[in-house]
Structures are given as C-alpha cells and as structure tokens.
Amino acid sequence: MTDLTVNLNKIIHAPIEKVFDAWLDPTTLSQFILPMSGMDEPQVENEAREGGCFTIIMKVGEDKIPHTGKYLEINRPNKLVFSWNSPVSTDDSIVTISFTAMGVDKTNIELTHVRFIDEERRSNHEGGWFNILNKLTDVIS
C-alpha cells in the first residue's frame, strides 16, 4: 500500500451551506453518491456527528457493495473529514472535503482521498468521485 491520492476540485452553483449539508443528509446523499452512471440509488444510513458512522450500500447490477466510515471532523460549512472503507480500499483511507464560498450562490469543493491499495484502485476512485461531484451539481444546483 502507498499513499496514492485523489485530489479533485469542482465549482457548484449553490450556497455553501446547501452544498455542505447535502453530504450529511442521507436522502440527498443517496441521490448523488453514484460513482457510475446508470446506478440505482444506494441505501444510505448515517449519524451526522463527529464520531458518528455511516453506511452506504451501492448497487452494481445484482451486487451490493458496502461502504462504511466514521465522521472524523464536521466543521459546518467549511470542512468534512471521514474514513472510507470498502472492499477495494485500505482500512485507513481518508476523505477530506473542503468547501469555499465564492459568492452567495457559488461554492468550490476540494475533495482529497488518500491511501489506496494500488494505482488502479486510485484511478477508479478518481473517476467515481468525479462522477459523484458532477451528480451533486445536478442534484442541488
């Protein structure tokens, strides 16, 4: 395992609070946490507090793929940090999302995901997070 990293930026045309809150609301999260187009909405459960846990069951065809983690930092509306565990990630994989207001109705998201088993899994996650950020734009803009 190496410290391979995904780092993405996306501007969303919505207020910073709305963008931040979308990541903690299970109903909204299920509408955009779709790493591949054509996926069914996943099942999402969470305890939106520091130390709280989340479970996202993604559906890929007939397969159900669990993703779990713990909220390590919730600093509304500026920063969200959580662990990310899945069948293709390491136990200490961490996602950090920084939110920056760029006016009243415009928010920059910087998403950083660290620690992958290999370059292929890092690349797959990069594509998945890219699709998720694009879907977030569709859901809340």
N, C-alpha and C positions, 0 to 999 in steps of 0.2 A: 504494500500500500504506500502511496505517496500523497503529498499534499497538493494534488491536482485541484484546480479551482475553476469555477464558472463565475463570470462577472458580466452582468447584463444591466443596461440602462434602458428605461422606457419612460416617455412622457405620456401622461394620461390627462385628458381634458376633463378634470373633475376636481373638486376641493380636496385638500389633503386629508381632512378628517374622514370623508367618504371613502377615499382610496384606502386609508389605513384600516378603517372599520370593516371593509369588505373581507380582509384576511382573517378576521376573528368571528364573523357571523357565519355559522355553519350553512345556512340556506344560500347566502351569496357565494360563499367559498365553493360549494358544490357546483355552482353554475360556471365557474371559470377554472377550477383546478383540473384541467383536462389537457394532459401533455400531448395528446394526439387528436387530430380532427376525427370526427365521427364517433367519438367515445360516448357512452352513456354517462349521465351524471353519476359521480361516485356517492357513496354513503359517507357522510361527514359527521363526526361527533367531536366535541371539544369542551374543555374547561378553559375559557379565555381569561386566564390569570397567570401571573408568573408562578412557575412550578406546576401549572396545570398541564394536562396531557391532551393530545388529540389523536384521533384515528381517522384515516381516510382509506376507504376500500375502493380502489379503482377497478373498473370492469374492462377487461380487454377480451373481447369475444366471450367465451364461456368462463374464462379465468377471472378470479377475484384476487387482486394483488393488494395486500395490506401495506399501508404506510403509516408509521406512528412517530410520535415525538413528544417533546416536552417544551413548553414555552420557557425560555431562559431569561428573556428580557422583553417587557412590554412597556414602551415609553411612548404613549399616545401623544401626538400623531407622528412622531419622528423616527422611531426605530422599533423593529420587531426581530427577535432572535429566537430560533428554535432548533432543536435537534431534529434530524431526519433519518429515520430508519426504514429500510425496505429490503426486499430480498436481494437487491443489487447495489446496496450501499454499505458503508462501514458503520460500525456502532457509534463512532464519534463524529459522524458527518453533521455539519452545522450550516444552517441557512441564516443569513443576516440580510434584512431588507431595511434600507434607509429611505425615508420619504422627505422630499424637499419641496416646499411650496414655491411655485414660480408665478405667483399672482393668485388671484382669488379662485379661479377655476382651472388651474393647471398644476400638476404635481409630477415631479421627477421621482421615479423609483430606481434605486440602485440595488440589485439583488446579487448577493455573493453566496455561493455554495462551495464549501471546502471539504476536502478529503473524499477521494474516490478510489476504488479498488484498482482501476486502470484507465487508460486514455479513452478506450471505447465507452465505458460507462460515464465518464466525464462528458464526452461528446453527446451521448444520448440524453443526459440530463440537461445539457445546454439547450438542445433542441426542444426538450419538454418544457423547460422554464420559459423559453422564448414563446412557445405556443400559449402557455398559461398567461403570460403578460399581455399578449395580443388579445386573448379571450377576455381578460379582465377589462381591457379597454372597451370591448363590445358590450360587456355586462353593465358597467357603471357610467359610461360616458353618455 
